Amino acid sequence: MNGSTTSQVVVGVDGSESSKSALRWAARQAELTGAELRPIQVWQPPPSYGMPVDYSDVDFEAQARKSLQHTIGEVLGEHLTTPVTPEVTEGHPAAVLIEAAENADLLVVGSHGHGAFSGMLLGSVGQHCAQHAACPVFIVRAPDR
């Protein structure tokens, strides 16, 4: 168990089918173990590729928060039986998830997210988390369609 009094299952969410499967699995695991569920969506400003771009009228954090709430509602529905603490953070997904899982009992990620190449077995975020997280990491593969 982690150093805190409440067990935690941290799950990375980006809206991809793989992350939705990870959220579903993590919620069930949190329910079975009596843990708090911490779905985390990470955002980054889009790259500018050397051209200055004015994003002053775009609230990336608000968009990410709305996306996370939508995904939680879609995947878990309205009647949750476990405490859920959603979090939206700016940064690199692997680094943010590893830091968030420092005191967690489990980190759950999808096998690949939006940035994955077709047919990829494991995305870079999942691979990095599996290699560097302080807690066990469970990688969920999205069902084939």
Secondary structure, DSSP 8 states (H G I E B T S, - for coil): --SSSS-EEEEE--SSHHHHHHHHHHHHHHHHHT-EEEEEEEE-----TTS----TT--HHHHHHHHHHHHHHHHH-S--SS-B--EEEES-HHHHHHHHTTT-SEEEEES--TT--TT-SS-HHHHHHHHH-SS-EEEE-----
